[in-house]
Amino acid sequence: RRLQESLATQDADQALRTSVVEVPSLDEPEEAPEAAPAAPATAVTPPSREPVPEPSRAGGRPWLGVLLGLVMGLAGAAGGFYLFQSGSNAQEDEPAPTEREAPVTEADPAETVQVTPPASVPPETPAKESVSPAPAAVVEPEWEPVARRFSDPLSVGGRGPRMVELHATEFQMGSGPGSPHFEERPRHQVQLKAFAIAAREVSFAEYDRFAEATGRRKPDDMGWGRGDRPVMQVSWEDARAYAEWLSAQTGRRYRLPTEAEWEYAARGGKDTRYWWGNDPASGQANCHGCGSDWDGRRTAPVGSFAANPFGLHEMHGNVQEWVQDCYQDNYQAAPGDGRAVETAGCTRRVVRGGGYASVADSLRSTARGQLAPDSRLDHVGFRVARDR
């Protein structure tokens, strides 16, 4: 009987050992997604083995102990497997944050600060700067060829001719290559110094004063009247003598104008045939066919016709005017500085401007005439010039 009880106990122990269910090793967890690291192993403590009570000697039921041990072993195995599954599911349900995502911390409502916007303040109006007015643009005055107008006092009393002083300048003298007047070619540049020229032709009254002062013969007026009519029937020498007398009376150097000075003055700053244009307009001058009251008959009083832009009267028509130059057939050797052309034994002197009996073409600013220095004609007179 002791032997029988001992064998029964051994059989129960053996059944308990074989009834324990193997639990997967917690050191080797199930394969998780690549992005989530393996969860730490959960240690499962096998159920403690309770000492199997010895079978009651009185009941004689060895199978009851075996059944009790089997139930306890199954319960322990089931508890361990449940804990293992819970840990794995929790790890899978909560993904790990990525590197780019920052944890969001919710603000505590108690710490929220209510910011009240500032009261609306109107924008500050910038102060207007004091702006000084821009300086007025300096307008250069238009070049004025006339420097001044004057008349010099005479020693014998009274005053000399009314003069117009012109600034130094340059201009194109003569006619172009297409002109049929070869004596007016070639057209050339002339540089003039400042000079003064009489606003009108010398009158009988002015010349008579000179003649009386010097005992010179007075020219004939042809019965047309003296006074303010232009003096005529005076030679080149007579004209030069009058200019020398003015120089002695005023202390200034009076003379006849050079041919270049006369042409520049006659043009009046224009480049046309006459100072008023290219056509011999009616009533602008006294010549044959010019439409004046004196055409072809006699001279007109000085100042009868409008002045040119320089303030000079009768530069065209009325009487031809002596100039200083000795006549040359053309301008091939003409000086470029406006000086008079002088040659030894000169037998022909230049006259300019045309007279009351001249055709309109002879009144052109570039037209040239020639006479012997001792000629005295009823259509020839003069005006004077003066150095500064």
Secondary structure, 3 states (H helix, E strand, C coil): CHHHHHHHHHHHHHHHHHHCCCCCCCCCCCCCCCCCCCCCCCCCCCCCCCCCCCCCCCCCCHHHHHHHHHHHHHHHHHHHHHHHHHHHHHHHHCCCCCCCCCCCCCCCHHHCCCCCCCCCCCCCCCCCCCCCCCCCCCCCCCCCCEEEEECCECCCCCECCCEEEECCEEEEECCCCCCCCHHHCCCEEEEECCEEEECCCCEHHHHHHHHHHHCCCCCCCCCCCCCCCECCCCCHHHHHHHHHHHHHHHCCCEECCCHHHHHHHHHCCCCCCECCECCCCCCCCECCCCCCCCCCCCCCCCCCCCCCCCCCCCCCECCEEEEEEECCCCCCCCCCCCCCCCCCCCCCEEEECCCCCCCHHHHCCCCCEEECCCCCCCCEECCCEECC
